[in-house]
Amino acid sequence: MWALIGVPGALAAALGILAIHSNLSAPFHTASESNTLSGGLTGLVICSFDVLATAVVLFKGRLRTVLDLWVTIALLASFADASLNFLSMAQFTLGWYVARVFSMLAPGVLVCVLVWEVTVLYRELSEAHASLLHTSTRDALTRIYNRSYFNDQFRREFDRATRSGQPLSIVMVDVDNFKDYNDAFGHLRGDACLSAIAKALAGTVRRSSDFVARYGGEEFALVLPNTGPDEASVIAEQARLAVMDLGLIAPIPAGRVTVSASCATNQHTMLSTPNALVQAADAALYDAKRAGRNRVQSVTPGQ
């Protein structure tokens, strides 16, 4: 920062001292009248081109895009600069100094404003990108994480747990007799039921590293890094009770919507792949279903 500010400042100060202590007006006083006429003709040509270019931009672009607007502003600044130089040909007059100051400041001001505009656009783009990433990882119905996020993040957590030697637990939750619920109340009520269950499950995780995802259909997954089998079983039971506390009426003997859950823990790196841990939890979930539903089944591979 000091180099970008100090070097141009020092250079400007040195040039100012040189201009003060040197007779820079001598070459201008000895200039011939033909040079003045040549300079005026050059300014006139530049003004004509600026006007023509501005007309083309206004006719073709009609200021519909930001680029058209900035091109027009740059052309107007160039036209003003050329006009001031054309109208103030006499050296070292007030008009001549005004033209010089405008020629020095106009490009810098335009660049600063353009950089500000680009910064604002970049910030808006960054916010839109963050919003898109957030949307792409969320399930459209339940607003919790979707299957794609689960696949990526669960693999990362599995690799991290394998490197550190920490346990990793996963809780699989499946809504009992959900097809009967849909057949009795319709898909709209079924969607509302899944949303309520997802919210209840999300309330059972406390740590920032834990997350809940919709695994597919009426099945959900709770990923619990650095969590042993006992603690995972407690969380699974809390999830089951949280769904029962919703009090959702269902056309089944229990009279309310319930879930079956399973938890599997990979500790001491017994499993080599994340899919093996998911398969272990899935098999335990089917055991819970066969045992009568509305229960938690735990399994620790390798034990």
N, C-alpha and C positions, 0 to 999 in steps of 0.2 A: 504494500500500500504506500509506504514511504517512497519507494522508487517511482511508482506511477504518478504520485503527486509532486514529490520533490524535484525530480529531474525536469519535467516541463516547467515548473515554477522557477527553477534556477536558470534554465535556458531563456525564459521570458525576461527575467531580470537582467541577464547579460545582454540580450538584444536591446532592451530599453536603455541601458547605460550606453551602449554603442550608438544608438540613435541620438541620444542627448549630446554626447561629446564629439560626434562626427558631423560634418557638413553634408548631410545626405540630400539636401535640396539642390546642390550644385548641378548634378546631372539633369535634373528636371528643368532648371532654368535655361540650360543650354540646349534642350531638346528642340528640334525643329517643329514647325507648324504641321509638317506632313505626318509626324508621329501622332500628334493630337487628332488629326483627321482620321488616321488609321485606327486609333483607339476608339473613336466615336463610331466608325463604321463597324468595327468588331462588336461593340456593345449593341448596336442596332440589329446585327445579324443574330446575336445570341437571344435578344428579346423576341425577335420574330420566331425563332425556333421554339422558345419556351411557350409562346402563345399557341403555336401550331400543335405542339405536343400536348398541351393542356386541353385543347379542343378535341384532339383525337381520344384522349383518355376519357373525357366527359361524354363524348359521343358513343364510344364503344363500351366502356365499363359502366357508365352512369352511376359511379360511386356505389356499386352494389357490394363490393368486397372491401375488406380492410386494406388490401394491397392497392386498389384504385385510389383510395383516400390518401394513403401515404405518398403515392407517386404524384398526386395532384398537389399536395402540400410542398413536396420537394421542388416541383416545377414552379410553383408560385414564389417560393423562396429564391430560386435561381432568377426568376424574372425581376423580383424586387432588387436583388443584388446587381443585376446587369443594368437596370434602370437607374439606380443611384449612381453607378459608375459612369453611365452615359450622360446623365444630367449634371454631374459635378466633375468636369474635366480639369478645372483649374486646380493645380496642386496646392495642398496645405491650406485650403479654405475650409469653412465649417462643413459644407456639403461633402467635401472630399474626405474629411475625417469621419463623418457619419457613414459614408459608404464603406470606408475601411473597417470601422467598428462592426457594421452590419455583416460585412463579408467574413469577419473573424468569428462573430458570435452565432450567426444563423446556422452554419453546419453543426456546431457543437450542441446547440439547443435541440436541433432536429434529431441528432443522434441520441441525446439523453432521453428525449421523449419517446423515441422509437424503442430504446432499450427498456424503458419503463413499460411500454405497451407489450413488448415481448415477454417481460417478466410476469405481467398480469395474465397474459395468455398461457404462459407455462404453468403458473399456479393453478389456473382453471383446469388445464389439461391434467395436472398431477392429481387434483381433487377428483376429476372425472375417472381417472385411471384407478384411484383407490376405491371409489364407489363401485366401479365395474368389478374389481377384484373381490370386493366384499359380496356383491351380488352373485358372482360366479361360484362362490363357495357355500352359499346358503340354499337350503331347500325352499322351493317356492311356496309350498303349502305350510310347513311347520316353522319356517324361519330359523331352524337350527342348521348345523352343518350338513352338507349333503354327502352322498357316497363318494364322489370324486375327492372331496377334501379328506374324508376318512381314509381312503386308499393311500393318499400321499402322506398325510400327517402320521398315520399309524405306522407306516414303514419307517419314517424318521424316528419316531419314538422307540420303535423296536431296535433300530440300529444304535440309538443313543444308550438304551438300556443294556444292550449287549456289550458295548464298549466300557461302560461304567460298572457293569456287574450288578446293577440295581434291578429289583423286580418290576415287572410290567403286568398289569391286570387289565382284562377287558370283560365288561358285563354286557351280555346280549339280552335284550328285552323284546318279547313278542306278545302282542295283544291276543288274548284268548278269544276264540270263536268270533273273530272280527268279521268273517264272511256273513255269519248269521246277523250280526249287528247291521251291516250294510243292507242285507236283504229286508230286514224289518223296518229300518228307518230311512233308507235311501243314502245315496252317496254324499249328499251335502251334509247330513248329520254325521256321516262317517268321517268326512274331512274335518269337521269341527271337533270330533272326538280325538282324532290323531293330533290336532293342534294342541288341544288341552293336555293330552298325555305327554307330548314333547315338552311343553312348558313345565309340567310337573317333574319330568326327568331332569330337565336342566336345573331345577332348583335343588337337586340332590348333590350336585358337584360343588365343591367349595374352593378348590385350589385353581389358580390360573392355568396350570398345566393340564388339568382335566378338561375333557370336552365331551359333548354328546352329539351324535350324528344320526341321521336317518339312514339306516343300512339298506332298506328297501321295503316297499309296501308298508306293512304294519310292524316292521321290525326295526329296533333301534339299537345303538351301540354306545356304551360309555367306556371311554378310554381313560385309564387311571395310571399314569406313570408313577414309578417309585411307590407302589402300593402292593403290600403283601396279600396273601389269600384271605387272612382273617378280616382285614380292613375292607377288602373288596366284597366279601360276603355281607358285611354290615351295610355297605353302600347299596348293594343289590337289594337287600331286604328293605332299606329305606325307600328305594325306588318303587318297589312293589306296593308298599304301604301308601306312598304318595299318590299313586294312581287310584287305589281304593278310596282314599280320602276325597277324591273328586266327586264321588257319589253319582257317577254316570249310570243311568238305568240301562239295562241290557236285557234282551229276551233270552236269557239263559237261566239255568237253575239258581245260580248265585244271585241273580237279580241286579247285579251291577257289573260294570266293566272291570275286568281284572287282567293282570299280565303274568306271564311266566318269565323267569329270569335265570340266567346262568352266568357264572363267573369262572374265568380261567386265568391262571397266573403263571407266567414264565419267570422262574427264579433260578439262579445259578446257571443261566443260559442253557437250559435243558433243550430248548427248541432252536432250530437253526434258521427258520423262516417265519415271518409274520403270518403267513397263511396257515401254518401249522397251529399257531395259537388261536386263530379264528375258527379253524375246524374243530379244535378241542372244545371251545366255548359253544359252538353250534351243536356238537354232539351232546353236550350236557344240557342244552336247551331242549332238545328232543326228549331227553330223559325226564326232564321236568314236565313236559307235555304228557308223556306216557304215564307219569306217576299221578296225574290228576289235575294238572294245571294250577295256577295261582300259587306258585311256590318258587323257591330258589334252589338251584342245583349248582354245587361248586365242584371244581376239578382242578387239580394241580398236576400238570403233565410231569411224568418221571417219578411220581410217588405212588 
